[in-house]
Amino acid sequence: MQNNGSTDLEPQRVAAIDLTVTQYHAMAQERDDLIRRTNDMLVTIEGLKAATREQESTITRLESELRSVGIQRDEERACRIKYEALHASASALYRAFQVPVTPLIRDTTDDNTVSDAMTELHRAMASMHDDRPYEMQGLDRYRLNRQ
């Protein structure tokens, strides 16, 4: 086949070559489209991974805050229990010494209210004071409890 550059091919061969070249370019186009779609998907995957890491850090931060709030709640609850015990003790003392329940906020024109309450408290405490020796003070209570 030495035609010196002239191409006298049969029409069937020319059609086969055209078909092969067309198929090659179609496959190359499909390959390029798949590479582009793969790259887009990889970018999407990286974005989703970043969003997942951000959500995980948010969850970790919220769990930490939840633990902190739980600890603070427990501390506040313990403090409240202490104050309730203190209030119960004070109430028992007030009842034991028969201290009248008076409002905490008083009229400023009545200056003797506080001193009157203190006088009553001192009087109640004095009436409960026992001048006998300490060893003898508990005997009456012991006898009362045994009867």
Buried (B, 14 or more C-beta within 10 A) or exposed (E): EEEEEEEEEEEEEEEEEEEEEEEEEEEEEEEEEEEEEEEEEEEEEEEEEEEEEEEEEEEEEEEEEEEEEEEEEEEEEEEEEEEEEEEEEEEEEBEEBEBEEEEEEEEEEEEEEEEEBEEBBEEBEEEEEEEEEEEEEEEEEEEEEEE
